[in-house]
């Protein structure tokens, strides 16, 4: 046995080092692959969040500029209203993208924002189709503005919550 170690000891050491090096390389490649997947996932998640904020800004701006008096006075057609409301479809698409990267719990504020905007949309439809008591245009306009104001306040709180969640997620 002593002769075996003397004769083949250096060769055995090289063999063990070679096997160890090979195992390390395989482990490093797997770790690199996992890291690349995670990095790509995080990049896509950030892109989806940025897209949501861009679309949110357009929808919010749309409601602030929405020609409610033209709706009340029937100076605008249903088709024209639908064209004005296209950013709402983009918001839905944006939230669907987010659902690929966020948990159901993380997605709740985004869904509440969409629900708020949908509430405004429903109010506009109610006004246009006379489902809201509209004895005069002032009551109809007030109904729109009160809902819009409530949704704006709610969205401000939800956006703060989303911002905190994003900071917590990417800081830690």
N, C-alpha and C positions, 0 to 999 in steps of 0.2 A: 504494500500500500504506500510505503514511504517512497518507493521508486516511482510509482504512478503520479504522486503529487509533485515530485521533483521533475519528472519528464513532462507531464501535461499541465502543470500548475498555471503557467503563464497563458497557455492556450485556453484553459478552463476559465481563467479570469477574463480574457478577451471575449469569450463566448457569453459569459454572464453580463459583461458590460454591453455587448451588442444586443442582447435580448432586452436588457433594461432600457437602452436607448430607443429601441423599436417600440417598446411599450409606452415610453414617454412621448414619442412622436404621435402615436395613435391617440393618446389621451389629449395632447395639445391640439390636434386637428379636430377632435370632437368638441373640445371646449371652444375653439375658434368658430366652429360652425354654429354652436348654440348661441354664442355671443353675436354673431352676424344676424341670426334670425331675430334675436331680441332687439338688436339695434334697428333692423328694418321694421319690426313691429312698432317700436316707439316712434320712429320717423313717420310712419303711416298714421299712427294715432295722433301725433301732433298736427299733421296735415289735415286730418279730418276735423280736429278741433278748430283749427284756423279757418277752414272752410265754413264750419258752423257759424263762427263769429262774423264772417263776411256776409253770409246769407242772412243771419239775424239782423245785421245792420241794415241790409236792404229792405227786409220786411218791416222793421221798426220805422224806417224812413217812409216806406210806402204808406203805413197807417197814419203817420203824421201829416202827409201830404194828400191823403185820400179825400176826394171831392164829395164829401158826405151831402152837401147841400144840392149838388147835381143829382145825387141818388134820390134824395127826398123829393125833389121837384121833377123827377123822372126826365131829366135832361141827358141821361146817359142810359145806354141799352145794357141788357144783361151780358151780351158779348163783350162790350167795352169794360164792364165791371170784371168779367172773368179775365180779360187781358191784364187789367190792373193788378189782379190777385195772383199772377203767375209766381211771384217770389214765394208764396205760401207752399207751392209744390216743391220748390227748391229747398225750402226748410225741411219738408218731409224727407226728401232725398238725403239731405245732410244728416238728419237724425238716424236714418237707416244706415248710413256709413258709420256713424258713431257706434251703432249697436254691434258692429264687428269688433270693436276695440274696448268697449266699456261694459262693466257688469250691469245687471238690471238695476241695482241700487245706484250706481253712478249715473245711469241714464235718466233717472227720475226727474231731476231738475230740467233737463232738456225737454222731456215730454210735457212737463208742466208749462214751460214756455210756449210750446206749440199749442197746448190746450187753451192757453190764454189768448193767443192770436186767433185760434179757431172760434173762441167766444165772441171776439170782435167781428169776425166774418159772419157768424150766425146773426148777430145784431144787425149788420148791414142787410143781410137777406131778409130778416124780419121787417126792417124798415121798408125795403124795396117792395116786398110783397104784402105790405100792410098787416103784418102779424103783430106789430107793435102798435099800441094805441097812438095814433098819429093825428089827433084832432087838429094839431097845427105843426108846422115844421120845427118850431122851437122844442117841443117835447121829443120829437124824433131825434133832433140834433143833440139834445141833452142826453138821451138814452145812449147814443153812440159815444159821446164825449166822456160820460161817467164810466162806461165799460172800458173805454180806451185808457182812461186815467188809472183805473183799478189795475188793469193788466200791466201798464207801464210801471206802477209801483211794485207789483208782484215780481215782474221780470227783473227789476233792479236788484231785489233781494236774491233772486235765483242766480243772477249773474255773479253776484258777490260769492255765493256759495260755490258756484262752479269754479270761479277763480281761485278760491281757497283750496278746493279739491285738486285742481291742476298743480298749484304750487306744492302742495303736500306730496303729490304723486311724483313730481319730477325733482324735488329737493332730496327726498329720501331714498 
